[in-house]
Every structure is written in C-alpha cells, then in structure tokens.
Amino acid sequence: MTLHRLLAAAAAISLMAGAAAAQAPLVANGDVMTTLRTNTQFTTFVKALDATNLSSLLQKQPGITVFAPTDAAFAALPPGELDKMMADKPGLQKLLVYHLINAKIDSTKIKGARGPVPAGSGDKIVLDGTTEGVLKAENATITQSDVQASNGLIQVVDQVMKPNSVPEVVAQPEPEAAPAPPPAPEPAPKAPAKKKK
C-alpha cells in the first residue's frame, strides 16, 4: 500500500473514531512534534511531516508557531487532492512549511488585527482577528489557539491552508459619488428691446 493511501486511510479511521475524540482539545505534551504525534486528530499532518523529513524541525526549532490542520481538514479536501499532494514530495513539503511561522504568534497578536506574516515557505500567511470571537489564518479558522509546547505554539486550524487564498489587503468600498449639483436655473428671457423713435 502506498504512503498516500495509508494517509487517506488514517484520515478516514480518525473520522470514524467518533465526534468526542475529534473534539478533544489538544494538550501540550513536550515539543511541538511530540504534542501533535500523541493526539489522534493530527495523524495525516504527522504522517505528511514524517514523509517530508520535517518532523525533526518541529522537535528542535525554538520559538515556532505551527498552524496544524486536523485529520478532518485533510478529509475535507476535494477527492484525489490528498493523493496528489502525497505523490509530490517537494510540493507537499512547501505546503507543510507554509503552515509554519518562525516566531511565536499567539492569539493576542491576532485579535483585533489583520495582515500578512512571513511563513516558513517564503509566502505570507494572512492572519485576521477583526471579527469578534473568530481568528483566521488564510482560509482556515483557528479552532483552538495557543497550545504552548516546549518549543513553540500550536494553533489548530480547520482547513489545510493554501498560499494566497485570501487577499493581503481588504478592498475598501468605493466612496459614494457626491450627487451632481442641480442644474442652474435658466436665466429669465430678456424683454424685447424697445424701439427708439
């Protein structure tokens, strides 16, 4: 069985494990990688990190923020997309590194703000905390924030993030044009000139 089929099977099994297990909060357990590895809702993400040799980075890199998609996020991808990702190791690695920021970005830095931050891939992740009670990273909602591992933070997200899925700058509505001034009143017709005798 190929690796991508194993990952798809792991994602399906984790979905069948029941809603209670899928909704259990992530609890820090050592470094970022160990924390992800010991929680059953990140099996696809962990297998992808292992397949691209990124696991050791997440064990050792200090001060890192990881936007970790759940197995449900991978299962929500269009049919066949996970298989394509797994078959393209360089592309998969770039996608996974896009989920990393080489700095601790906790929820207090996101709330009330919106803007891009550099991702490990060289692209930018647009973080948005301008909607009350909702924190976003690109197209994904942060469903659990600020899981403090020994070497960084984990922000749990509900979608696999893709570069440039949202604009960096929100378009501002065009100001309404001022109404045209009313036409000037027409001058009164001149009285005919009197003839001189």
Beta strands, then each sheet from edge to edge (+ up, - down):
strand 1: 64-69
strand 2: 100-101
strand 3: 114-118
strand 4: 124-128
strand 5: 136-137
strand 6: 140-149
strand 7: 152-157
sheet 1: 2+ 1- 7- 6+ 5- 4+ 3-
end
